[in-house]
Amino acid sequence: MPNLLARALRPSAALLLWCALPALAQQAAPVPPAASGPVYTVEIIVLRASSVGAAEDWTVTPAARGFGNDSNRSSPLPQLIRILPASDYKLAAMESTLRSSGAWRPLAHAAWVQSVGVWGDGHAGLSLSDVGVNVPGLSGTIYVERGQYLHLGFNISYANGGPTYTINEMRSIKLGDKLYFDHPAFGILATVSAARR
């Protein structure tokens, strides 16, 4: 009788496998949506004005424009896929024109491929240092988010031993358009296009 009871209570291999399935499924979990969704190439040129007019106080930090609802983040964070070499820049001719104009001086030029965040879901972005921009006095975050439309935004500050200037704006964009985020003291030229992983 004890032998029969022991056999009845002994777990079968099938039962053990069935009990282990949830743990196995967790180990092989699917890639999060931000890592498996569409990716985009972002290219920016940050430039400063050769001279800043003294008619207004341009050092005042502007209120954020276009960022919408800053709710708690529940979706995956955007991920940097790769930084692109200068040979892949699409705005190189524009940088050369700006450099020769004398009115603007390029501070940084960078391009990279990234996944995107979800529009209005807490606004998470990539820092300038994440994308290879390490210029003294230049700091901040770049946001690329997708909702019904694609959005590009910057919260970037520039200080060069004097006042600190800030661009704090997000707007809906179209792929391939050349965009200008402006401030009288410095500006950001940008373009976003579809990319492959």
N, C-alpha and C positions, 0 to 999 in steps of 0.2 A: 504493500500500500504506500509507504513512504517513497518508493521508487517511482510509482505512477504519478504521485503528486509532484515530485521533483521534475519529471519529464513534462508535465503539464505546465509548470511554472517557468521552465527554461525558455528564454526568448529565442525565437527563430531568427535566422539570418535576415529574412524578409522584413520582420518586425523591426529589427535593429536598423536596417537601411531606411525604412519608412520614418523612424524616429529621428534619424540623422539628416534627412532631407532638408528641413528648415535651416539647419546650420550650414549645410553645403550651399544652399541657395544664397545665404547671406555672404559667404565667401566669394561667390561668383556674381556679385550684384552688378547690375548694368551700370555703364558709365553715366554720371550725372548729366542732365540735359545741357548745361552750359558747355560741357566738354564734348558732347556728341552732336550739338546743333550746328548751325551755320557759323562760319568764321569770316572775318573781314580784315582787309589790309587797311591800316590807318597810317597816313603820312602827315607830318606837321612840320612847319617851319615857324620858329619863334623868332621875332625880330623886334628891335627897338628903334625908336625914332632918334635921328641924329640930334634933334633939339626938341625940347618940350616948352610950349608957350606958358607964360606965367599968368595968363588971364584968369585961370580957374585953379582950384585946388584939386589936382588929379590924383592925390594920394588917398582920398577918401575911399574906403572899401565899399564897393557897390553891393546892394542887396542881390541875392541870387536871382537870376532871371531864367524862367523856363524849366526849373527843376521839378515843378509839380509837387505831388504828395510825397513826403519823405517818411513812408511807413516803415514798419519793421521788416527787415530782409528775411524772406523765406525761400528764395530761389538760389541756385548755385551762383558763386561769384564768377565774374569774368576771368578768363585765364589767358595769359600770354603764351602763344604757341611758338613764335620765333621772332627774332629781330632781323630785319632785312639789311643787306649791305647797301652801300651808297650806289652801287651799280644798278639797283632795282628802283631807285627814286624816280618818281614821275614828275616831281616839282623842281628838278634840278635846274632847268632853264629859268624858271621863275626866281629861284634863289640867286642865280647869276645876275639877272636883271636888277633885282633889288640891291644887290651888293654894289653894282656899278652906278646906281641912281644917286647915291650920296645922301638921300633922304632917310633911308632905312638901313640898319645894320643887322644882318642875320646873327642870332645868338646860338641857335641850335636847329638841326635838321635831323629828323628820325623817321623811320618807317618800321612797322611791325605787323604781325598777324595775330589776331586775338579772337576769342569767343566773346559773346556779349552778355550783359546783364539784362534783367527784365525791367522795362520802363516803369518807374514809380515804385519799385520794390526796394526802398532803402538806399538807392544810389551808391553802388560800389564801383570803383574804377581802378585804373592802374596809375601808379605814381610815375612821374617823369624819370626817376632813377630806374624803375622797373623796365622802361623801354629804352634805356641806354643814354638818357639825357642827364649829364652831370655838369651843369654850368653853375659856377658860383653866383649866388643871388637869385637863381631861378628855381622855383619849387612848386609843387602842386600835383593835381590829379586830373587825368583824362577819363571821361565817361563815354562809353558806347553802349546804348541800350536799345532793345527792341520791344515795342508794343505793337500797336496797329501800324506805326511808322518807326523808322530807324531814327535814333536821336544821338547827337554828338554834343558833348559838353566839356567845359574846362573850368576848373577852379585853380588858376595859376597866378602866382605872385612873382614879381620881379623887383629886386632891390639891388642897386649898384653903389653901395656906400652912401646912399642918400635916402630919399623917400622910397616907400614900398608901394608899388602899383599892382592892382589886381584885376583880373578878368574872371568873372564868375557867372557863366551863362551856359545854358543848354538850349538846343533848338532841334526841330525835326529837320531831316536832311534827305536828299536824294543821292543814290549811289553815283559816284563819278563826278559830282559837282565840286567845283573849287570854292571853298568857303573862307570867309574872313571874319574872325572874331577880333573886334577892335577896342583899342584904348588909345588915347592920344600919345601915351608914352611908349607903348609896345603893342604888338599884335600877334595873332596866330593865324597862319594860312593852313588849311587842312583839306584833305580829301579822303573819302572812304570808298572802298570798292570791295566787291565780293572776292573771296579768296578760297584756295584749297588748303587742306591740312598738310 
